[in-house]
Amino acid sequence: MIKLLDGGMGQELVTLAGKATPFWSGQALLEAPELIRQVHDKYFAAGADVATTNSYVILHDRLETHGLLDKMEHLMTLACELAIAARDAHGAGLVAGSLGPLGFSYQPDKAPAAEVAAEKYAELAKMQSPFVDVHVLETMASVDQARGGLMGTSVTGKPVWLAVTVDDNDGNKLRSGEPISDLAPLIAEFKPESVLLNCSLPEAIAQGMDSVAQLGVPFGAYANGFTGISDSFDHIGATVDLLTARKDLTPDAYANFVDDWIAKGASLVGGCCEVGPAHISEISKRLKS
């Protein structure tokens, strides 16, 4: 059975609010939680089976940079409650607790060592645990980064989805340069419920499908709709307006990629940044037909 994930949250919030700030998706929890609920509702209406919490940036380093570390538990709880409310209003679905990469997205060299990261992820996972059905470690860019996340989330006993981001020029490699196959010992040790490829070009993810299939666990993918990741998008405080959305990735074009992933055995599919409700709706229509 194919499970349909939702699409990107941050870019939808930028569109609705008409602004991009260094911490906008987290800031929206304080300033405009109704917009977050609106995005969750749109994805369920489009046919999604999962609401991913708006907690990707609810991390120690991001919050400390913006002077909000003391609000971490409040923000995490609110992110979870908004997803639950949307799921309950829809009447069905899973709530997946998003946990983003420490350091910065796509920059594994900036991440703390696995043992250090594990303590922080454990704290965050415990905050999520009363609310979510599954933890999803998103955009892990190296084996060590994935290890830290898996070590931390293991404390709750909840299922874990490990989502790794791959090189846009070679989808068989993580952004660290390590082959996807190097994840195999982690999979054997921590036994995540599934492994996904995320937040990379759909073409790169298509390249990596065979490699992730060989890990021997349920797998899937959710790509982004950027033209690529700018070299200047490399530090806490960088804004998403440094990244350019593709013009060619229409709902139909994106769903064609998803069809191919499913044909290769993917059982969890959806979208990441710049993949919105219209894309999810098209995938849902095809799945139903």
C-alpha positions in Angstrom: 0.0 0.0 0.0 1.3 3.4 -1.0 1.3 6.1 1.7 1.1 9.7 0.4 3.1 12.2 2.4 2.3 15.9 2.4 4.4 18.5 0.6 6.7 21.4 1.7 5.6 23.6 4.6 8.1 26.4 4.6 7.7 27.6 1.1 3.9 27.4 1.4 4.2 29.6 4.5 6.4 32.1 2.6 3.8 32.3 -0.2 0.9 32.8 2.2 2.7 35.4 4.3 4.5 37.1 1.4 7.8 37.2 3.1 10.9 35.1 3.7 12.9 35.7 6.9 15.8 33.6 8.3 13.5 31.9 10.7 10.1 32.3 9.1 8.7 28.7 9.4 9.5 28.8 13.2 8.4 32.4 13.5 5.1 31.5 12.1 4.4 29.4 15.1 4.5 32.5 17.2 3.0 35.0 14.8 0.7 33.1 12.4 -0.2 29.6 13.6 -3.4 29.8 11.6 -1.3 29.8 8.4 0.4 26.5 9.5 -3.0 24.9 10.1 -4.2 26.2 6.7 -1.3 24.5 5.0 -1.9 21.2 6.8 -5.6 21.4 5.8 -4.7 22.0 2.2 -2.5 18.9 2.1 -5.2 16.7 3.6 -7.8 18.1 1.2 -5.3 17.3 -1.6 -5.2 13.6 -0.6 -2.3 13.4 1.8 -2.2 10.6 4.4 0.3 12.3 6.6 0.7 15.7 8.3 4.4 16.5 8.9 4.8 18.9 11.9 6.2 22.3 11.3 9.2 21.6 13.5 12.0 21.3 11.0 13.8 24.3 12.5 12.8 23.7 16.2 16.4 22.9 17.0 18.8 24.0 19.7 21.2 25.9 17.4 18.5 27.6 15.4 16.5 28.7 18.4 19.6 29.9 20.3 20.6 32.1 17.3 17.2 33.8 17.4 17.0 34.1 21.1 14.2 31.6 21.4 15.8 28.6 23.1 13.6 29.0 26.2 10.5 28.6 24.0 11.7 25.2 22.5 9.1 23.0 24.2 6.3 25.4 23.6 7.1 25.7 19.9 7.5 21.9 19.5 4.2 21.3 21.3 2.3 23.8 19.2 3.7 22.4 16.0 2.5 19.0 17.0 -0.9 20.2 18.1 -1.5 22.1 14.9 -0.8 18.9 12.9 -3.0 16.8 15.2 -5.9 19.3 14.9 -5.7 19.2 11.1 -5.6 15.4 11.1 -8.5 15.1 13.5 -10.6 17.5 11.4 -9.8 15.4 8.3 -10.8 12.3 10.2 -7.8 10.1 9.4 -4.0 10.2 8.8 -0.7 10.0 10.6 1.2 12.8 12.3 5.0 12.7 11.5 7.2 14.7 13.9 9.8 16.5 11.8 13.4 16.7 13.1 15.7 18.7 10.9 19.5 18.7 10.6 21.6 20.3 13.3 24.2 22.7 11.9 22.4 23.6 8.7 20.6 21.9 5.8 22.9 20.3 3.2 26.0 21.1 5.3 27.0 17.9 7.1 30.4 19.4 8.0 28.6 21.9 10.3 26.8 19.1 12.2 27.9 18.1 15.7 29.3 14.6 16.2 26.8 11.9 16.4 27.1 11.4 20.2 26.6 15.1 20.8 23.7 15.3 18.3 22.0 12.3 19.9 21.5 14.0 23.2 19.8 17.0 21.5 17.6 14.7 19.3 16.6 12.7 22.3 15.4 15.8 24.1 13.4 16.9 21.0 12.0 13.4 20.4 10.8 13.2 24.0 8.9 16.4 23.4 7.3 15.1 20.3 6.6 11.6 21.6 3.2 12.2 23.3 1.8 13.7 20.1 3.3 12.0 17.0 2.8 8.6 15.4 6.3 8.6 13.9 9.5 10.7 14.1 10.9 11.7 10.7 14.6 12.6 10.6 14.7 15.0 7.6 17.5 16.0 5.2 20.2 14.0 7.0 23.3 14.6 4.7 25.9 12.2 6.0 26.1 8.8 7.7 27.3 10.4 11.0 24.4 12.9 10.9 21.9 10.1 10.4 23.6 8.1 13.2 23.1 11.0 15.6 19.4 11.3 14.7 18.8 7.6 15.0 20.6 7.3 18.3 18.5 10.2 19.7 15.1 9.2 18.5 15.6 5.6 19.7 14.8 6.7 23.2 11.0 7.0 22.7 10.3 3.7 21.1 8.3 5.4 18.4 8.7 4.3 14.7 11.4 6.4 12.9 11.6 7.3 9.2 15.1 8.3 8.1 15.1 10.8 5.3 18.5 11.5 3.7 19.4 14.1 1.1 21.5 13.1 -1.9 23.9 14.9 -4.2 22.0 16.7 -6.9 24.6 15.5 -9.4 24.9 11.9 -8.3 21.8 10.5 -6.5 23.7 7.4 -5.4 25.6 9.5 -2.9 24.7 11.5 0.2 25.6 15.2 0.1 28.6 14.2 2.2 29.9 12.2 -0.8 29.3 8.9 1.0 27.4 6.2 -1.0 23.8 5.4 0.1 25.0 1.9 0.7 27.1 3.1 3.7 23.8 3.5 5.6 23.4 -0.2 5.7 25.1 -0.7 9.2 22.9 2.0 10.7 19.8 0.4 9.3 20.8 -3.0 10.7 21.6 -1.4 14.1 18.7 1.0 14.6 16.0 -0.6 12.4 14.2 2.5 11.2 10.7 1.7 9.8 11.6 3.2 6.4 14.4 5.1 4.6 13.5 7.9 2.2 15.4 10.2 -0.1 14.4 13.9 0.3 15.1 17.5 -0.5 17.1 16.9 -3.6 16.3 17.2 -7.3 13.8 14.6 -8.4 16.2 13.5 -11.1 18.9 12.8 -8.5 16.4 10.9 -6.4 15.5 8.8 -9.4 19.1 7.9 -9.7 19.3 6.8 -6.0 16.1 4.7 -6.0 17.9 1.4 -6.8 20.5 2.1 -4.1 18.0 2.8 -1.3 15.9 -0.2 -2.4 19.0 -2.4 -1.7 19.0 -1.4 2.0 16.3 -4.0 2.6 13.6 -1.9 4.4 10.5 0.0 3.1 11.6 3.1 1.2 10.3 6.1 -0.5 11.1 9.7 -1.6 10.0 13.3 -1.5 12.0 15.7 -3.7 12.3 19.5 -3.8 11.4 21.9 -6.6 14.5 24.0 -6.5 16.8 24.5 -9.4 19.6 23.5 -7.1 21.2 24.6 -3.7 23.1 27.9 -3.9 26.6 27.9 -2.4 25.5 31.0 -0.4 22.7 29.0 1.3 25.1 27.5 3.9 24.5 29.1 7.3 22.0 29.8 10.0 20.4 33.1 9.0 20.4 32.4 5.2 16.9 32.9 3.7 15.2 30.7 1.2 15.0 33.6 -1.3 18.6 32.6 -2.1 17.0 29.5 -3.8 15.2 29.5 -7.1 12.1 27.5 -7.8 11.9 25.5 -11.0 9.4 26.5 -13.7 9.2 23.2 -15.3 8.2 21.0 -12.3 4.4 21.1 -12.8 2.1 18.8 -10.9 2.0 16.5 -13.9 5.7 16.5 -14.4 6.4 15.9 -10.7 3.8 13.1 -10.5 5.6 11.4 -13.5 8.7 11.1 -11.3 6.7 9.7 -8.4 5.2 7.1 -10.7 8.7 5.9 -11.5 9.6 5.7 -7.9 6.5 3.7 -7.1 7.3 1.4 -10.0 10.7 0.7 -8.4 9.0 -0.2 -5.1 8.6 3.1 -3.2 5.8 2.9 -0.6 6.1 6.4 0.9 6.0 9.3 -1.6 5.3 13.0 -1.3 7.0 16.4 -1.8 9.5 18.7 -0.1 10.3 22.4 -0.6 8.4 24.0 -3.6 6.2 20.9 -4.0 2.8 22.0 -2.9 -0.9 20.9 -2.6 -1.4 20.9 -6.4 1.4 18.4 -6.8 0.1 16.2 -4.0 -3.4 16.4 -5.5 -2.1 15.1 -8.8 -0.3 12.2 -7.2 -3.4 11.4 -5.2 -5.5 11.3 -8.3 -3.1 8.9 -10.0 -2.9 6.6 -6.9 -6.7 6.4 -6.7 -7.0 5.6 -10.4 
